[in-house]
Amino acid sequence: RGLRTLVVAFRKLSITEYDKFTRAAERARQVIGAERAQRIDKAYHMLENNLTLLGVTGVEDRLQEGVEETLESLRVAGIK
């Protein structure tokens, strides 16, 4: 079992970079169908480089009682 992780980082954007990202993200959100998630990911990947790392956390996230059985029941029923 692993840890639930959170990474915090930042990057300063020029006005041009910000405008380009907001236009791409807005166009991606307007897409209907299977391509929508892929287009949104692509827009956010425009920002996710040359970041300055601020910190990382790892938290043990134990399942509550009965959750494993519930997840197995959902899997058997074909629910994803």
DASUL-V27417 format. One record per pair of residues at least 6 apart in sequence whose C-alpha atoms are under 7 Angstrom apart, sorted by the first residue. I is the first residue (numbers start at 1). GAP is how many residues later the second one is. D is the distance in Angstrom with one decimal. If there is no record, write none. Layout:
BEGIN
i:gap:d
I:GAP:D
I:GAP:D
END
This chain:
BEGIN
i:gap:d
3:55:5.4
3:56:5.3
3:57:4.9
3:58:6.6
4:54:5.5
4:55:5.2
4:56:6.2
4:57:6.4
5:52:5.5
5:53:4.5
5:54:6.4
6:50:5.7
6:51:5.3
6:52:6.7
7:48:6.0
7:49:4.5
7:50:6.6
8:45:6.3
8:46:5.4
8:47:5.3
8:48:6.3
9:42:5.9
9:43:5.3
9:44:4.3
9:45:5.0
10:41:5.4
10:42:5.3
10:43:6.8
11:39:6.9
11:40:5.1
11:41:6.2
21:22:6.3
21:25:6.9
24:19:5.6
25:15:6.0
25:18:5.4
28:8:6.0
28:11:5.1
28:12:5.1
29:7:6.6
29:11:6.6
END
